[in-house]
């Protein structure tokens, strides 16, 4: 064979063989611009920095280096879908959209493309049902879990009963903000409290009418499903009408430093749910500074390290890395495919030993995924803001949701989705 023929044969072979990617690819559908950029930036920093840490400290995942493909969504659903379409061909193993709206749009697309989606603590709650949603995961908890746990905490504060009490839900007027309504309606029937629904339009800077109504109707508790500037405006408005902050409870996306610091001392005592511990008193942050930040390899300037949303992004990356390790162990290869990644996520178990091994002992609740359960244990703690110290602190242990209310809702919603999309149950 002549040299020319050898070259032509090699080129032809490149098009006949499925591409083998030299790295494990994890897209970052982030938003560093737009009205939600201040919250999107620390999350994206934590997400990207943890993959850098794994490359620098560990040599990658199972010997395979990680490549993060960045795509800016600006928290816009259409742009998020465009990001998915433009990055999936690069060998993407997993998508974490950080947007309920984008997640809803990606569920049918990613499922058809056989690429897993992990929407930790957001997205479509009924995707917890792995019998229907084969490619979608939302561990360690869902919005319906959060609604139940917030209600449980309010009940504890009321001496064990919410009978005759009034709870207001101040929520982002989007799919995200509306997600807990159905659960709260069922909980209000069970526990005999009145539910007020107060939507706030994007981006959430104008809330005068909602807080005038709160001042007039005087609910006993306020739950908040907010994001970005909506959270800080709401906390300031609550302070303006002297609403007791200890009775104001946000979901885990309404509990960052960005939400409370603008209100200063007036935010003291505000609470939110938390899917992981606050602060940077864990060994992994020492490694992050040593191997990433101090070397100038950080996605940002390092100032966000240890903040709630930086840690949230880091935790999202940890779940991805541990899922990849699980996939490698199951299939006995280091160069995994998206289908293998799905298998790893479905078999993922986060134990105390595993958290300790990554420098995060006690950081988050333990859970085990399965074919039937893609949502984990459904646990969260309550954290409270101390304006004097400028810190969040846990004031409860991790609590689990009321499955007697949540599971029937999940079953009904996922069954409807299955009927509409001609999906048969699996896991038999």
SULLINGI-V112869 format. One record per residue. RES is the residue in three letters. SS is DSSP state (a for helix, b for strand, c for the rest). Layout:
RES:SS
RES:SS
//
This chain:
UNK:c
UNK:c
UNK:a
UNK:a
UNK:a
UNK:a
UNK:a
UNK:a
UNK:a
UNK:a
UNK:a
UNK:a
UNK:a
UNK:a
UNK:a
UNK:a
UNK:c
UNK:c
UNK:c
UNK:c
UNK:c
UNK:c
UNK:c
UNK:b
UNK:b
UNK:b
UNK:b
UNK:b
UNK:b
UNK:b
UNK:c
UNK:c
UNK:c
UNK:c
UNK:c
UNK:c
UNK:a
UNK:a
UNK:a
UNK:a
UNK:a
UNK:a
UNK:a
UNK:a
UNK:a
UNK:a
UNK:a
UNK:a
UNK:a
UNK:a
UNK:a
UNK:a
UNK:a
UNK:a
UNK:a
UNK:a
UNK:a
UNK:a
UNK:c
UNK:c
UNK:b
UNK:c
UNK:c
UNK:b
UNK:c
UNK:b
UNK:b
UNK:b
UNK:b
UNK:b
UNK:b
UNK:b
UNK:c
UNK:c
UNK:c
UNK:c
UNK:a
UNK:a
UNK:a
UNK:a
UNK:a
UNK:a
UNK:a
UNK:a
UNK:a
UNK:a
UNK:a
UNK:a
UNK:a
UNK:a
UNK:c
UNK:b
UNK:c
UNK:b
UNK:b
UNK:c
UNK:c
UNK:c
UNK:c
UNK:a
UNK:a
UNK:a
UNK:a
UNK:a
UNK:a
UNK:a
UNK:a
UNK:a
UNK:a
UNK:a
UNK:a
UNK:a
UNK:a
UNK:c
UNK:c
UNK:b
UNK:b
UNK:b
UNK:c
UNK:c
UNK:c
UNK:c
UNK:c
UNK:c
UNK:a
UNK:a
UNK:a
UNK:a
UNK:b
UNK:c
UNK:c
UNK:c
UNK:c
UNK:c
UNK:c
UNK:b
UNK:b
UNK:c
UNK:c
UNK:c
UNK:c
UNK:c
UNK:a
UNK:a
UNK:a
UNK:a
UNK:a
UNK:a
UNK:a
UNK:a
UNK:a
UNK:a
UNK:a
UNK:a
UNK:a
UNK:a
UNK:a
UNK:c
UNK:c
UNK:c
UNK:c
UNK:c
UNK:c
UNK:c
UNK:c
UNK:b
UNK:b
UNK:b
UNK:b
UNK:b
UNK:b
UNK:b
UNK:c
UNK:c
UNK:a
UNK:a
UNK:a
UNK:a
UNK:c
UNK:c
UNK:a
UNK:a
UNK:a
UNK:a
UNK:a
UNK:a
UNK:a
UNK:a
UNK:a
UNK:a
UNK:a
UNK:c
UNK:c
UNK:b
UNK:b
UNK:b
UNK:b
UNK:b
UNK:b
UNK:b
UNK:c
UNK:c
UNK:c
UNK:c
UNK:c
UNK:c
UNK:c
UNK:a
UNK:a
UNK:a
UNK:a
UNK:a
UNK:a
UNK:a
UNK:a
UNK:a
UNK:a
UNK:c
UNK:c
UNK:c
UNK:b
UNK:b
UNK:b
UNK:b
UNK:b
UNK:c
UNK:c
UNK:c
UNK:a
UNK:a
UNK:a
UNK:a
UNK:a
UNK:a
UNK:a
UNK:a
UNK:a
UNK:a
UNK:a
UNK:a
UNK:c
UNK:c
UNK:c
UNK:c
UNK:a
UNK:a
UNK:a
UNK:b
UNK:b
UNK:b
UNK:c
UNK:a
UNK:a
UNK:a
UNK:c
UNK:c
UNK:a
UNK:a
UNK:a
UNK:a
UNK:a
UNK:a
UNK:a
UNK:a
UNK:a
UNK:a
UNK:a
UNK:c
UNK:c
UNK:c
UNK:b
UNK:b
UNK:b
UNK:b
UNK:c
UNK:b
UNK:c
UNK:c
UNK:c
UNK:c
UNK:c
UNK:c
UNK:a
UNK:a
UNK:a
UNK:a
UNK:a
UNK:a
UNK:a
UNK:a
UNK:a
UNK:a
UNK:a
UNK:c
UNK:c
UNK:c
UNK:c
UNK:c
UNK:c
UNK:c
UNK:c
UNK:c
UNK:c
UNK:c
UNK:c
UNK:c
UNK:c
UNK:a
UNK:a
UNK:a
UNK:a
UNK:a
UNK:a
UNK:a
UNK:a
UNK:a
UNK:a
UNK:a
UNK:a
UNK:a
UNK:a
UNK:a
UNK:a
UNK:a
UNK:a
UNK:a
UNK:a
UNK:a
UNK:a
UNK:a
UNK:a
UNK:c
UNK:c
UNK:c
UNK:c
UNK:c
UNK:c
UNK:a
UNK:a
UNK:a
UNK:a
UNK:a
UNK:a
UNK:a
UNK:a
UNK:a
UNK:c
UNK:c
UNK:b
UNK:b
UNK:c
UNK:a
UNK:a
UNK:a
UNK:a
UNK:a
UNK:a
UNK:c
UNK:c
UNK:c
UNK:c
UNK:c
UNK:c
UNK:b
UNK:c
UNK:c
UNK:b
UNK:b
UNK:c
UNK:c
UNK:c
UNK:c
UNK:b
UNK:c
UNK:c
UNK:c
UNK:c
UNK:c
UNK:b
UNK:b
UNK:b
UNK:b
UNK:b
UNK:b
UNK:b
UNK:b
UNK:c
UNK:c
UNK:c
UNK:c
UNK:b
UNK:b
UNK:b
UNK:b
UNK:c
UNK:c
UNK:c
UNK:c
UNK:b
UNK:b
UNK:c
UNK:c
UNK:a
UNK:a
UNK:a
UNK:a
UNK:a
UNK:a
UNK:a
UNK:a
UNK:a
UNK:a
UNK:a
UNK:a
UNK:a
UNK:a
UNK:a
UNK:a
UNK:a
UNK:a
UNK:a
UNK:c
UNK:c
UNK:c
UNK:c
UNK:c
UNK:c
UNK:c
//
